[in-house]
Amino acid sequence: KYELVYKIDETVGDAAKAAVEDIKTFASSVVISKLSVFPQNAGFLTTSTNIVPKLKAANLSVFVETFNNEFVSQAWDYFSDPTVEINSFIQEAEINGVITAFPKTA
């Protein structure tokens, strides 16, 4: 028995209830991009989306990718600190986990 994970390759900020229900029929977790949770403009965070609450309301685990230590991969709001970035996603967006190239940092 395997846990199936659905990866959304596009940046999404919302999802129709029917789409979430369709995903729920074959997957128990969803992987989305960082920009799907906290969109950026010119390197600064602009807002947060409602994709994570919608997926979690359907009892799907939400994982976000890809976290890196290099400051060029982070919004300016994280002060070039990968720990601050990860913490923001865990505490603010309440995601279930991260996908990172630097597991020691996570």
Secondary structure, DSSP 8 states (H G I E B T S, - for coil): ----EEE--S--S---HHHHHHHHHH-SEEEEEHHHHS-EETTEE----SHHHHHHHTT-EEEEEEE-SSGGGS-GGGTT-HHHHHHHHHHTS--SEEEES-TTT-
